[in-house]
């Protein structure tokens, strides 16, 4: 798969950036064509989203969890868009979004594009949740 002439897959891995000064890579993971849940065992993988208007639930955060979601849908949303949902005691924060427990991050359907993505890192803090490491597209916090 490539975007803008840059290959996202190299030897079965996607390189997305650095984490605490160390380069990190994600393995190809699951494909979501319908709403569902990410498992703890999915940590370190890329979730390919091929359906529209989905809600994907995260497991309770643990330090070191790493999940990435890429919207690949050919029939992009005209509705709600893609929602990534933490458990009630966790939050998703970063990229200008405040830490509020039990609030989804949403890629609004009105402006979503194939290739929009988000990468989340579990901080493992009792009052924490998932930190946004990388983001492409317009992601907002659930009201």
BABA-492438 format. One record per residue: residue number from 1; x, y, z of N, C-alpha, C, O in turn. Coordinates in steps of 0.05 Angstrom, whole numbers, plus 5000, padded with zeros to 4 digits. Atoms other than C-alpha are relative to their C-alpha. Example, Ala and Ser with C-alpha at 12.3 -4.5 7.8 and 13.67 -1.06 7.14 Angstrom:
REC  seq  n.east  n.north  n.up  ca.east  ca.north  ca.up  c.east  c.north  c.up  o.east  o.north  o.up
REC    1    5018     4976  5000     5246      4910   5156    5018     5024  5000    5039     5024  5013
REC    2    4984     4976  4999     5273      4979   5143    4985     5022  5014    4995     5044  5018
END
This chain:
REC  seq  n.east  n.north  n.up  ca.east  ca.north  ca.up  c.east  c.north  c.up  o.east  o.north  o.up
REC    1    5017     4977  5000     5000      5000   5000    5018     5025  5000    5038     5025  5014
REC    2    4984     4976  5000     5026      5069   4985    4982     5024  5001    4959     5023  4992
REC    3    5014     4974  4999     5004      5140   4996    5019     5021  4992    5040     5025  5005
REC    4    4982     4979  5009     5035      5197   4959    5027     4990  4991    5047     5004  4993
REC    5    4976     5011  5010     5087      5151   4929    5018     4989  5022    5040     4979  5016
REC    6    4984     5011  4978     5113      5130   4998    4988     4974  5010    4964     4973  5017
REC    7    5010     5026  4992     5106      5057   5016    4996     5000  5030    5014     5007  5046
REC    8    5006     5003  4972     5072      5046   5083    5009     4973  5011    5012     4970  5035
REC    9    4993     5027  4991     5091      4972   5085    5028     4994  4990    5034     4996  4967
REC   10    4973     5008  5006     5163      4950   5088    5005     4974  5015    5005     4973  5039
REC   11    4995     5027  4988     5177      4876   5100    4979     4993  5020    4985     4982  5041
REC   12    5022     5007  4982     5108      4868   5131    4995     5018  5023    4979     5012  5041
REC   13    5004     4981  4978     5113      4927   5178    4995     5028  4989    5003     5035  4967
REC   14    5004     4972  5007     5090      4999   5176    5015     5016  5021    5012     5012  5045
REC   15    4985     4983  4982     5137      5050   5206    4985     5026  5003    4980     5040  4984
REC   16    5017     4976  4996     5098      5107   5238    5015     5022  5015    5004     5044  5015
REC   17    4987     4978  4986     5148      5147   5278    5018     4990  5023    5028     4968  5023
REC   18    4983     5007  4977     5186      5148   5343    4984     5003  5025    4965     5019  5027
REC   19    5013     5000  4974     5164      5135   5414    5022     5001  5020    5038     4983  5023
REC   20    4979     4996  4980     5208      5162   5469    5028     4997  4987    5046     4985  4999
REC   21    4974     5001  5013     5265      5169   5419    5007     4974  4986    5028     4972  4974
REC   22    4995     5026  5013     5259      5098   5393    4980     4996  4977    4956     5000  4981
REC   23    5018     5005  5022     5230      5081   5325    4982     4977  5006    4991     4957  5018
REC   24    5018     5023  4995     5168      5038   5329    4988     4992  4974    4984     5008  4955
REC   25    5013     5011  5024     5136      4993   5277    4975     4985  5009    4974     4974  5031
REC   26    5025     5014  4995     5067      4963   5273    4997     4978  4979    5004     4982  4956
REC   27    5005     5022  5018     5049      4896   5243    4972     5003  4987    4954     5015  4999
REC   28    5027     5001  5011     4991      4886   5195    4982     4985  5020    4990     4965  5031
REC   29    5018     5012  4980     4931      4869   5239    4974     4992  4988    4972     4978  4967
REC   30    5027     5007  5008     4856      4861   5232    4987     5020  4982    4996     5043  4981
REC   31    5016     4983  5017     4807      4889   5183    4972     5002  5013    4960     4982  5021
REC   32    5027     4996  4989     4742      4920   5209    4982     5010  4978    4986     5032  4967
REC   33    5020     4992  5020     4684      4922   5160    4974     5005  5015    4954     5015  5003
REC   34    5023     4995  4983     4634      4926   5218    5011     5008  5027    5034     5004  5033
REC   35    4992     4992  4973     4636      4954   5288    5010     4976  5016    5000     4954  5012
REC   36    4990     5022  4984     4675      4912   5338    5019     5010  5021    5021     5034  5027
REC   37    4982     4994  4978     4727      4909   5393    5029     4992  4992    5033     4971  4980
REC   38    4972     5007  5002     4803      4911   5391    5007     4984  5025    4997     4990  5047
REC   39    4991     5017  4978     4835      4858   5435    5027     5008  5010    5042     5021  4995
REC   40    4973     4994  4989     4895      4866   5481    5021     4987  4982    5043     4998  4979
REC   41    4981     5014  5017     4930      4816   5435    5004     5014  4974    5023     5006  4959
REC   42    4997     4984  5025     4921      4865   5377    5021     5022  5004    5027     5036  4984
REC   43    4981     4978  4996     4971      4913   5409    5024     4996  4981    5034     4974  4978
REC   44    4978     5000  5019     5026      4931   5360    4992     4995  4972    5009     4990  4955
REC   45    5009     5005  5027     4983      4922   5299    4984     5023  4989    4975     5041  5003
REC   46    5015     4980  5014     4949      4965   5247    4972     4988  4994    4969     4967  4983
REC   47    5028     5008  5006     4873      4960   5243    4991     5015  4975    4991     5039  4973
REC   48    5009     4989  5025     4848      4970   5172    4970     5002  5001    4956     4982  5005
REC   49    5028     4995  4998     4779      5001   5171    4988     5003  4972    4994     5022  4958
REC   50    5011     5000  5027     4739      4984   5108    4970     5006  5000    4959     5009  4979
REC   51    5029     4993  4998     4668      4998   5133    4996     5029  5007    5016     5043  5014
REC   52    5006     4972  4993     4634      5064   5145    4982     5001  5025    4968     4982  5031
REC   53    5016     4995  4976     4601      5093   5208    5003     4979  5021    4984     4968  5031
REC   54    4994     5022  4981     4635      5043   5254    5008     5012  5028    5017     5034  5030
REC   55    4990     4994  4973     4649      5044   5329    5018     4976  5007    5010     4953  5006
REC   56    4980     5021  4992     4712      5006   5349    5008     5005  5029    5018     5027  5036
REC   57    4995     4997  4972     4721      4994   5423    5028     4991  5007    5038     4971  4996
REC   58    4973     5006  4991     4789      4993   5457    4999     4983  5026    4979     4985  5041
REC   59    4998     5013  4974     4810      4947   5514    5008     5020  5021    5018     5041  5015
REC   60    4990     4983  4978     4825      4977   5583    5030     5004  4995    5044     4986  4988
REC   61    4972     4993  5006     4891      5013   5576    5020     4985  5018    5015     4981  5042
REC   62    4977     5010  4986     4956      4982   5597    5025     5014  4988    5025     5020  4965
REC   63    4976     4987  5010     5025      5014   5592    5011     4984  4977    5015     4960  4979
REC   64    4988     5012  5023     5054      5000   5524    4982     4991  4979    4991     4984  4957
REC   65    5019     5008  5022     4991      4983   5486    5004     5020  4977    5007     5044  4981
REC   66    4996     4983  5024     4998      5010   5415    4981     4990  4978    4983     4967  4969
REC   67    5020     5007  5021     4941      5011   5364    5000     5022  4980    5001     5046  4986
REC   68    5003     4980  5021     4936      5045   5297    4976     4992  4983    4971     4968  4978
REC   69    5024     5004  5016     4873      5053   5255    5003     5016  4974    5010     5040  4975
REC   70    4999     4986  5026     4873      5070   5180    4974     4996  4986    4965     4973  4982
REC   71    5025     5001  5015     4809      5087   5142    5007     4994  4971    5021     5009  4958
REC   72    4995     5008  5028     4812      5050   5075    4974     4999  4983    4976     4993  4959
REC   73    5026     5005  5013     4738      5050   5058    4998     5015  4973    5004     5039  4971
REC   74    5004     4988  5026     4722      5063   4985    4974     5017  5001    4971     5037  4987
REC   75    5025     4986  4997     4651      5085   5005    5001     5016  5026    4990     5007  5046
REC   76    4996     4985  4975     4668      5139   5055    4973     5010  5011    4954     5013  4997
REC   77    5024     4995  4985     4617      5159   5107    4987     5026  4992    4999     5046  4985
REC   78    5015     4976  5002     4562      5209   5098    4986     5006  5026    4970     5024  5029
REC   79    5013     4998  4974     4541      5200   5170    5019     5006  5022    5035     5025  5021
REC   80    4985     4995  4976     4574      5194   5237    5030     4999  4996    5045     5015  5007
REC   81    4971     5003  5004     4643      5171   5213    5010     4977  5017    4995     4959  5025
REC   82    4987     5021  4984     4692      5127   5251    5004     5010  5029    5015     5032  5033
REC   83    4997     4993  4971     4690      5128   5328    5018     4979  5012    5013     4955  5009
REC   84    4983     5018  4984     4745      5098   5371    4993     5005  5029    4994     5027  5039
REC   85    5013     4997  4974     4716      5084   5440    5016     4987  5022    5021     4962  5021
REC   86    4987     5012  4978     4754      5074   5505    4980     4988  5020    4956     4994  5019
REC   87    5018     5009  4978     4726      5037   5566    4994     5024  5018    5007     5044  5016
REC   88    5010     4978  4983     4689      5080   5617    5021     5013  5017    5019     5038  5021
REC   89    4980     4989  4982     4750      5090   5662    5024     5013  4985    5041     5025  4998
REC   90    4978     4990  5016     4797      5110   5605    4993     5025  4984    4969     5030  4980
REC   91    5004     4978  5018     4806      5171   5562    5019     4999  4977    5038     4982  4977
REC   92    4982     4997  5023     4839      5189   5496    5007     5030  4999    4989     5046  4997
REC   93    4992     4972  4998     4880      5253   5497    5024     5005  4982    5037     4986  4973
REC   94    4978     4991  5017     4931      5292   5457    4989     5013  4975    4965     5013  4970
REC   95    5008     4986  5025     4930      5330   5391    4979     5021  5005    4961     5025  4989
REC   96    5018     4979  4993     4893      5386   5426    4974     4991  5013    4957     5007  5020
REC   97    5024     5010  4987     4840      5340   5456    5006     4995  5030    5026     4984  5037
REC   98    4996     5003  4971     4832      5341   5532    4993     4972  5009    4978     4958  4995
REC   99    5005     5027  4988     4831      5279   5575    4974     5000  5015    4972     5011  5037
REC  100    5026     5003  4987     4759      5263   5591    4992     4970  4998    4991     4959  4976
REC  101    5007     5029  5000     4739      5192   5612    4975     4994  4984    4957     5010  4983
REC  102    5023     5012  5014     4692      5151   5569    4990     5018  4977    4966     5019  4972
REC  103    5008     4984  5023     4692      5198   5509    5016     4990  4975    5040     4987  4977
REC  104    4988     5010  5025     4706      5172   5438    5016     5022  4986    5011     5046  4991
REC  105    4989     4982  5020     4751      5204   5387    4986     4993  4974    4982     4969  4968
REC  106    5017     5004  5024     4713      5213   5322    5012     5013  4976    5020     5036  4976
REC  107    4993     4990  5027     4734      5220   5250    4974     5006  4986    4961     4987  4976
REC  108    5026     4993  5009     4674      5258   5226    4996     4992  4971    5013     4995  4954
REC  109    5006     5010  5026     4640      5229   5165    4999     5022  4979    5004     5017  4955
REC  110    5003     4979  5020     4631      5297   5132    5027     5006  4986    5027     5016  4963
REC  111    4974     4993  5013     4706      5305   5118    5020     4977  4999    5043     4981  4993
REC  112    4980     5022  5000     4737      5235   5123    5009     4994  4972    4995     4997  4952
REC  113    4988     5008  5025     4783      5211   5069    5015     4974  5003    5025     4968  5025
REC  114    4984     5025  4999     4816      5145   5052    5029     5008  5008    5040     5027  4996
REC  115    4973     4994  4991     4883      5145   5088    5000     5015  5027    5021     5016  5040
REC  116    5001     4987  4974     4860      5184   5149    5006     4979  5021    4998     4956  5019
REC  117    4991     5020  4981     4890      5150   5210    5005     5013  5028    5007     5037  5031
REC  118    4993     4992  4972     4904      5153   5285    5016     4977  5013    5009     4954  5009
REC  119    4984     5020  4985     4956      5117   5328    4998     5008  5030    5003     5031  5037
REC  120    5005     4995  4971     4943      5110   5403    5020     4983  5016    5026     4960  5009
REC  121    4981     5014  4982     4992      5091   5459    4988     5000  5028    4981     5021  5039
REC  122    5011     5002  4973     4968      5065   5526    5021     5009  5021    5044     5000  5021
REC  123    4981     4989  4980     5000      5105   5583    5001     4984  5026    5020     4986  5041
REC  124    5000     5017  4976     4980      5055   5638    4997     5014  5026    5000     5002  5047
REC  125    5004     4985  4976     4965      5110   5688    4972     4996  5010    4954     4993  4994
REC  126    5027     5005  4988     4907      5101   5736    4980     5021  4991    4956     5015  4989
REC  127    5018     4979  5008     4878      5168   5715    5003     5006  4970    4993     5026  4960
REC  128    4994     4994  5028     4901      5162   5643    4984     4983  4980    4960     4978  4985
REC  129    5014     5014  5021     4884      5124   5581    5019     4997  4976    5041     4986  4979
REC  130    4985     5002  5025     4909      5129   5510    5009     5028  4990    4993     5046  4989
REC  131    4989     4975  5011     4955      5184   5483    5000     4997  4970    5008     4977  4959
REC  132    5000     4999  5029     4948      5204   5410    5029     5005  4992    5040     5027  4997
REC  133    4972     4997  5009     5017      5193   5379    5001     5013  4972    5017     5032  4968
REC  134    5001     4990  5028     5001      5206   5305    4971     5002  4992    4955     4986  5001
REC  135    5027     4997  5010     4940      5231   5271    5000     5013  4972    5017     5030  4967
REC  136    5003     4988  5026     4919      5247   5200    4970     5002  4995    4956     4982  4998
REC  137    5029     4996  5003     4850      5276   5185    4990     5017  5023    5006     5025  5040
REC  138    5012     4983  4980     4803      5316   5228    4985     4983  5021    4963     4973  5016
REC  139    5011     5016  4978     4790      5279   5294    4990     5019  5021    5004     5038  5028
REC  140    5011     4984  4979     4746      5308   5348    4993     4982  5023    4994     4958  5022
REC  141    5008     5015  4976     4724      5288   5418    4969     4999  5001    4956     5019  4994
REC  142    5029     5003  4996     4654      5261   5431    4990     5021  5020    5003     5028  5040
REC  143    5012     4980  4983     4609      5314   5462    4991     4989  5026    4981     5004  5043
END
